Amino acid sequence: MADLVVVLARCTDLRVEVDPLTGAISRDPRAAAFSASDAAAVEHGLRLGSAWGARTLVLTAGGPECDARLREVLSLGAEVRRVPVRGSYVEELATDERALAKALVAAIGGRPDLVVCADRSSDRGTGALPAFVAHELGVVQAPGLVSLELVGDDLMGERRLDYGRRERMRIPLPAVCSVEGAGVRLRRASLPASLAAASAVVPVAEVPLPGPAVRVLGARASRPRPRHLPAPTGSSRERLLALTGALLSHEPPTVVGPVDAPEAADALLDFLARNGYLSEARTGWALS
Amino acid sequence: MTDVIVVGAGPAGAAAALMAARDGLEVVLLERGPFPGSKNAYGGVVYGRVLDDVLPRWWEEVPVQRWVTRRSTMVLTDTQALTVDFRTTAWGEAPYNGCTTFRADFDGWLAGKAVEAGAHLVVNTVATGLIVEGNRVVGVRTDRQDGDLRAPLVIAADGVNSFLAKEAGLLPRTQAKHLTLGVKEVLSLPREVIDERFGVRGDEGVDVELLGCTRGIPGGGFVYTNRDSLSVGVVVSLEHLAASKVRPEELIADLKAHPAIAPWVEGAELKEYTAHLIPEGGYDHLTPLSTAGMLVTGDAAGLCLAAGLWLEGVNFAIGSGLAAGRTARRIIETGDAKPYRAALKDSFVLKDHKRLRGAPRLVLSERVQQRYPGLVADLVEGLFTVGNPTAKPGALRLLRGAAKNNGVKLRHLVADGLAGGRVFK
C-alpha cells in the first residue's frame, strides 16, 4: 500500500525548430507537450495511485506554457504542481540536473512511496534525473521499465535486456521508477472534467531554483570544417571500375528452391554460418 | 449551464466566443487541435480594421510579422511579368491596414481574448456530431467520454468543410465546384535579405498577388513577406486542378522558377508546406447561415471574398463571428436566428459579397485566366520595345496585334470590360 505517488513529467516543445540558415534554435510554447515516455509515466502514476487509493501528484519543472498540459492532468484526477523553471534552450541544457532533482524533491513536500519518471527527457536527454531523485530521497531506483503493475501487493516491473530478453523484478517501496514510452497510452479526460479544469490555476511550488551546472559563454550553429580528402588517383575509368567493381568476379547468386520451409530455413542458416554471421555454439542451432 | 457552444477556435469561432462571453453568456469554445491555430493554414494577410470597435488599439498587441505597406498585382506569362505596384507610408503606421501574420500566432491571440472575456476553451476535442431534438439543434457530441454538451445555441465555426453544417443539411456533402485549393510554402530567408529584395525597411511588408502563373488552371498566386521568411503559394480551382492531373506543388515549383519570382526566393530554405480548401463561390453559393438552434460562420458559411482585386477571408470570418456572438443572447431568448442574418446583411460581410457577387465568375473565366495575361504583357512589351529605325506603332495597332496573338476578339474585350464595370462599380 502507498499514500503518495509522484510523477515527475517533463513538458516541452517536442519539435524544437532549428533555423536552416542561422542555426538559431526556437521553441514554440504553445506546442509544449509530454513526450511518449512522460505521458506513460503519468498514466502509470494514475493507475497505481488509483489501485492503492493513494494521492497522485504530477510535478513538472517548466514555465507557464506547461499549465495547459497540467490542467489536462488535473482533469484526470491527479494533483498538479509546477516548479517554475524558465530559460532558453541552451540555458536549459546547462541546468544542474542534481540541483533540479533537489528542487523537485523539495516541491513534493512529503515523502512519496513511489516516484515515476520518464526514462529520458525529450530534449535535455541525459536520463540522469531519476537517479538524482532516488539519491535525494535515499530510495532504490528501477530504470528503463516497459511495464509497471501491481501483482497482489507487490509492485512488479519489467525491462528489456540484450538479445530480446526481459527481466521482471519485484520493486520494494519506496522507489523511483523510470518508464519507457511503451505499453500504455495516457487516458483522456471526460468532457465535464476537462471543462471543470479548463480555467483552474496551477499551483507553483516555492522552492530554490536550480542554477546552471556549467557557464555558457556562447552558443552557435555547428559548422564543422570540411575534411581534407586527397585527390583521387588513376583515370576516371579506373575510378569508375574501382567503385562499381564491374570487372571483378563475383560469387553468382544462389538459387534456392523451390523448397519447403524447413529446407529454406536450413539454407539460410547455412549461408549465414558460411559467411561468419552465425556460430553453432552461440545460437544453439544444429545446422543440417 | 452552457449558453453557447462555439465549435472551432479559428478567427470566426474566437470572435463569436469573445462577443458572446462579453455579453455575459456562458460560452464553451471547442477546438480539435492542441491549441487554436494549430490546424489552420492561410495565405497570410489579415486586415484588422474589423477589430477596431471590439479590441481598441489591437495593433499594439496583435502578433504581426510585417505591416503591409506595399501592394502589388503582377500579371505573368511564362517569360513576361507586368506589375502594378502601390506603396504608402500610411499603411505602416497606426491604425494600419493589413499585416502578415502566422495563423497559429493570430488565432491563439484572438482565442486568448475570448478566454479573458470568460469563454471556456477546451482543446484536443472534436465535435463529432449534432444533438438534434425535433428539428432543433440542442448541442453537440464530442469524442470525449461523457462528451455530449447541450446548449440553446451552437455556433458552427468549424471551417470550410464544416461537418456540422453538413450534418444539419446546410452544406452539400461534396461541393468541389465552388472550392479552391490554396497551397503555400514558407521559405526561410534572413530578414535583411527580404528587406533588400523587396525594398522595405523595419516592419514594412509586401503583398504580391499574381495572375497567370497556374498553367491555365483558374486561380492565382501570391508572395507575402514575413519577418524572416516568405509565404509563396497558389490558389487554384479544385475542380480544374483535378481535371488537369497537375500536382499543386508543381505549380509552386513553376512559380518559384519564374524569372520574375526566382530572384526573390533564391537561396531560401523550405520551412513549411501547407494546403487548405477555400470557399470561393461568392454570394450566390453561400451556405444557409442558420438553422434552428445553430448559426454558421466564417468559412463554414462560405464567407470568403475572392473578387480579383480583393482576396480576403480572415476579416470576413471575424466579421461573421462577431455578428454571431453579438446576437447570440437575442437568438437564445427568441429562438429565432433573424438577428444574426440581419446583422450580417447590415455589415460589410454580406454587403461586399452581394455587391461583388459576379466577381468569381468573371475572375475565374477562361479569358481572364488564360488570355488576358498574355494580351496585356504583349501589349506592354510592344509599347516599350524600341524598334528604331522602324517608327513606333500606334497603341491601337499593338492592342489589335496582342489580342489576335492571344485569341481575344475586341468585342470580347468590350464585353468583359462592361462586365467588369458592372461587377466592380
Chai-1 contact restraints between the chains, C-beta under 6 A:
chainA,res_idxA,chainB,res_idxB,connection_type,confidence,min_distance_angstrom,max_distance_angstrom,comment,restraint_id
A,P20,B,S188,contact,1.0,0.0,6.0,A-B,restraint_1
A,P20,B,E269,contact,1.0,0.0,6.0,A-B,restraint_2
A,L21,B,S188,contact,1.0,0.0,6.0,A-B,restraint_3
A,R30,B,F35,contact,1.0,0.0,6.0,A-B,restraint_4
A,R30,B,G108,contact,1.0,0.0,6.0,A-B,restraint_5
A,S190,B,R144,contact,1.0,0.0,6.0,A-B,restraint_6
A,S190,B,Q145,contact,1.0,0.0,6.0,A-B,restraint_7
A,S190,B,D146,contact,1.0,0.0,6.0,A-B,restraint_8
A,L191,B,T142,contact,1.0,0.0,6.0,A-B,restraint_9
A,L191,B,R144,contact,1.0,0.0,6.0,A-B,restraint_10
A,L191,B,D146,contact,1.0,0.0,6.0,A-B,restraint_11
A,L191,B,G147,contact,1.0,0.0,6.0,A-B,restraint_12
A,P192,B,D146,contact,1.0,0.0,6.0,A-B,restraint_13
A,S194,B,V122,contact,1.0,0.0,6.0,A-B,restraint_14
A,L195,B,H120,contact,1.0,0.0,6.0,A-B,restraint_15
A,A198,B,H120,contact,1.0,0.0,6.0,A-B,restraint_16
A,A198,B,V122,contact,1.0,0.0,6.0,A-B,restraint_17
